[in-house]
């Protein structure tokens, strides 16, 4: 014959577990919170720092700077406007590109 739990014990079990229910829900959420904290410090924060540095570099562009664009073009800045700039890629050849396309400001004299 199978053994059954007495009805008195079965009725008190949920009441005893209710006190520890809050603590168990907090401990079950702890790994999720820890993963988010690690994700923030490993991925999100460095990306925000990189974007801030790129924005500062774009804002500091001046006429005569030598730059490299995301498309791989090298040139000298000939004029600047709010969102665009003219880039002289060869003598007498200018192209208009977005300022955000600049990925690197090169040292003076790099382009000959």
LUMROVEX-230494 format. One record per residue (C-alpha): residue number from 0; residue in three letters; z, x, y. Coordinates in pm, 1 decimal, always signed. Layout:
BEGIN
@nr->NUM rest->ALA z->Z x->X y->Y .
...
***
This chain:
BEGIN
@nr->0 rest->UNK z->+0.0 x->+0.0 y->+0.0 .
@nr->1 rest->UNK z->-84.4 x->+138.0 y->+344.7 .
@nr->2 rest->UNK z->+191.2 x->+243.0 y->+580.6 .
@nr->3 rest->UNK z->+201.4 x->+55.6 y->+909.8 .
@nr->4 rest->UNK z->+372.8 x->+154.0 y->+1230.0 .
@nr->5 rest->UNK z->+658.8 x->-77.4 y->+1301.0 .
@nr->6 rest->UNK z->+579.5 x->-329.6 y->+1570.6 .
@nr->7 rest->UNK z->+882.1 x->-218.9 y->+1777.2 .
@nr->8 rest->UNK z->+757.7 x->+141.2 y->+1797.9 .
@nr->9 rest->UNK z->+399.9 x->+33.2 y->+1873.5 .
@nr->10 rest->UNK z->+513.9 x->-180.3 y->+2165.5 .
@nr->11 rest->UNK z->+711.7 x->+102.3 y->+2334.0 .
@nr->12 rest->UNK z->+444.7 x->+371.1 y->+2296.5 .
@nr->13 rest->UNK z->+227.5 x->+266.7 y->+2598.0 .
@nr->14 rest->UNK z->+533.3 x->+240.8 y->+2822.7 .
@nr->15 rest->UNK z->+640.2 x->+595.7 y->+2734.0 .
@nr->16 rest->UNK z->+289.7 x->+731.0 y->+2790.9 .
@nr->17 rest->UNK z->+256.8 x->+565.1 y->+3134.2 .
@nr->18 rest->UNK z->+498.6 x->+812.3 y->+3293.7 .
@nr->19 rest->UNK z->+290.5 x->+1112.0 y->+3182.9 .
@nr->20 rest->UNK z->-38.6 x->+938.4 y->+3260.5 .
@nr->21 rest->UNK z->-49.0 x->+1062.6 y->+3621.2 .
@nr->22 rest->UNK z->+16.3 x->+1420.5 y->+3516.0 .
@nr->23 rest->UNK z->-247.3 x->+1411.0 y->+3242.5 .
@nr->24 rest->UNK z->-510.7 x->+1278.4 y->+3483.7 .
@nr->25 rest->UNK z->-434.6 x->+1559.5 y->+3729.6 .
@nr->26 rest->UNK z->-458.0 x->+1826.9 y->+3461.7 .
@nr->27 rest->UNK z->-785.1 x->+1680.6 y->+3333.6 .
@nr->28 rest->UNK z->-935.7 x->+1703.8 y->+3686.1 .
@nr->29 rest->UNK z->-814.2 x->+2061.5 y->+3740.8 .
@nr->30 rest->UNK z->-1113.1 x->+2230.9 y->+3567.0 .
@nr->31 rest->UNK z->-1356.3 x->+2025.4 y->+3775.7 .
@nr->32 rest->UNK z->-1181.4 x->+2123.7 y->+4098.3 .
@nr->33 rest->UNK z->-1170.2 x->+2489.5 y->+3993.6 .
@nr->34 rest->UNK z->-1542.7 x->+2485.2 y->+3911.0 .
@nr->35 rest->UNK z->-1621.6 x->+2344.9 y->+4256.8 .
@nr->36 rest->UNK z->-1409.5 x->+2612.6 y->+4426.5 .
@nr->37 rest->UNK z->-1582.9 x->+2889.2 y->+4231.6 .
@nr->38 rest->UNK z->-1924.0 x->+2735.2 y->+4305.7 .
@nr->39 rest->UNK z->-1841.5 x->+2728.2 y->+4677.1 .
@nr->40 rest->UNK z->-1740.8 x->+3094.2 y->+4693.2 .
@nr->41 rest->UNK z->-2017.3 x->+3221.9 y->+4463.1 .
@nr->42 rest->UNK z->-2318.2 x->+3018.0 y->+4581.5 .
@nr->43 rest->UNK z->-2266.6 x->+2795.1 y->+4884.5 .
@nr->44 rest->UNK z->-2077.5 x->+3028.8 y->+5118.1 .
@nr->45 rest->UNK z->-2312.4 x->+3331.3 y->+5078.2 .
@nr->46 rest->UNK z->-2615.6 x->+3105.8 y->+5130.3 .
@nr->47 rest->UNK z->-2467.8 x->+2966.6 y->+5453.1 .
@nr->48 rest->UNK z->-2396.5 x->+3320.9 y->+5573.0 .
@nr->49 rest->UNK z->-2754.2 x->+3426.5 y->+5496.3 .
@nr->50 rest->UNK z->-2895.3 x->+3126.1 y->+5686.7 .
@nr->51 rest->UNK z->-2675.6 x->+3206.8 y->+5986.0 .
@nr->52 rest->UNK z->-2797.4 x->+3569.2 y->+5991.9 .
@nr->53 rest->UNK z->-3162.5 x->+3455.6 y->+5965.6 .
@nr->54 rest->UNK z->-3116.7 x->+3207.6 y->+6252.0 .
@nr->55 rest->UNK z->-2961.7 x->+3481.6 y->+6468.1 .
@nr->56 rest->UNK z->-3253.2 x->+3716.1 y->+6388.4 .
@nr->57 rest->UNK z->-3509.4 x->+3449.5 y->+6484.3 .
@nr->58 rest->UNK z->-3327.6 x->+3372.1 y->+6809.4 .
@nr->59 rest->UNK z->-3320.4 x->+3742.5 y->+6897.9 .
@nr->60 rest->UNK z->-3698.8 x->+3791.1 y->+6861.2 .
@nr->61 rest->UNK z->-3862.8 x->+3939.2 y->+7169.3 .
@nr->62 rest->UNK z->-4213.4 x->+4025.2 y->+7281.2 .
@nr->63 rest->UNK z->-4323.8 x->+4356.2 y->+7128.0 .
@nr->64 rest->UNK z->-4110.7 x->+4331.1 y->+6810.9 .
@nr->65 rest->UNK z->-4284.2 x->+4422.6 y->+6488.4 .
@nr->66 rest->UNK z->-4221.3 x->+4165.3 y->+6216.8 .
@nr->67 rest->UNK z->-4307.4 x->+4069.7 y->+5859.5 .
@nr->68 rest->UNK z->-4372.1 x->+3703.3 y->+5777.7 .
@nr->69 rest->UNK z->-4302.9 x->+3506.7 y->+5460.5 .
@nr->70 rest->UNK z->-4676.4 x->+3516.6 y->+5384.5 .
@nr->71 rest->UNK z->-4675.6 x->+3896.3 y->+5390.1 .
@nr->72 rest->UNK z->-4845.6 x->+3945.5 y->+5727.8 .
@nr->73 rest->UNK z->-4728.6 x->+4230.8 y->+5944.9 .
@nr->74 rest->UNK z->-4778.4 x->+4212.9 y->+6317.9 .
@nr->75 rest->UNK z->-4646.1 x->+4256.1 y->+6667.5 .
@nr->76 rest->UNK z->-4506.6 x->+3960.2 y->+6861.5 .
@nr->77 rest->UNK z->-4732.2 x->+3896.5 y->+7161.4 .
@nr->78 rest->UNK z->-4582.5 x->+3571.1 y->+7292.5 .
@nr->79 rest->UNK z->-4299.4 x->+3333.7 y->+7207.0 .
@nr->80 rest->UNK z->-4247.4 x->+2961.6 y->+7247.9 .
@nr->81 rest->UNK z->-3977.9 x->+2722.9 y->+7125.9 .
@nr->82 rest->UNK z->-4085.7 x->+2690.7 y->+6760.2 .
@nr->83 rest->UNK z->-4394.6 x->+2910.3 y->+6740.2 .
@nr->84 rest->UNK z->-4504.8 x->+3260.8 y->+6830.0 .
@nr->85 rest->UNK z->-4828.3 x->+3453.8 y->+6857.5 .
@nr->86 rest->UNK z->-4851.8 x->+3748.7 y->+6626.1 .
@nr->87 rest->UNK z->-5103.1 x->+4027.0 y->+6688.6 .
@nr->88 rest->UNK z->-5208.5 x->+4141.1 y->+6343.2 .
@nr->89 rest->UNK z->-5488.4 x->+4369.4 y->+6457.6 .
@nr->90 rest->UNK z->-5631.8 x->+4483.7 y->+6787.0 .
@nr->91 rest->UNK z->-5756.2 x->+4165.7 y->+6955.8 .
@nr->92 rest->UNK z->-5666.1 x->+3938.5 y->+6660.3 .
@nr->93 rest->UNK z->-5379.6 x->+3697.7 y->+6715.7 .
@nr->94 rest->UNK z->-5246.6 x->+3424.4 y->+6490.6 .
@nr->95 rest->UNK z->-4995.5 x->+3154.2 y->+6567.8 .
@nr->96 rest->UNK z->-4705.2 x->+3123.1 y->+6321.6 .
@nr->97 rest->UNK z->-4375.9 x->+2940.5 y->+6310.1 .
@nr->98 rest->UNK z->-4077.8 x->+3145.7 y->+6416.9 .
@nr->99 rest->UNK z->-3897.0 x->+3053.0 y->+6095.8 .
@nr->100 rest->UNK z->-4171.8 x->+3229.2 y->+5894.9 .
@nr->101 rest->UNK z->-4037.1 x->+3567.0 y->+6007.1 .
@nr->102 rest->UNK z->-3834.8 x->+3722.4 y->+5726.8 .
@nr->103 rest->UNK z->-3780.2 x->+4070.9 y->+5865.5 .
@nr->104 rest->UNK z->-3789.8 x->+4258.1 y->+6194.8 .
@nr->105 rest->UNK z->-3938.2 x->+4601.0 y->+6129.3 .
@nr->106 rest->UNK z->-3839.9 x->+4924.3 y->+6305.1 .
@nr->107 rest->UNK z->-4056.7 x->+5015.9 y->+6605.5 .
@nr->108 rest->UNK z->-4363.7 x->+5216.8 y->+6509.9 .
@nr->109 rest->UNK z->-4393.1 x->+5081.7 y->+6155.2 .
@nr->110 rest->UNK z->-4729.0 x->+4919.1 y->+6223.2 .
@nr->111 rest->UNK z->-5002.7 x->+5153.0 y->+6337.3 .
***
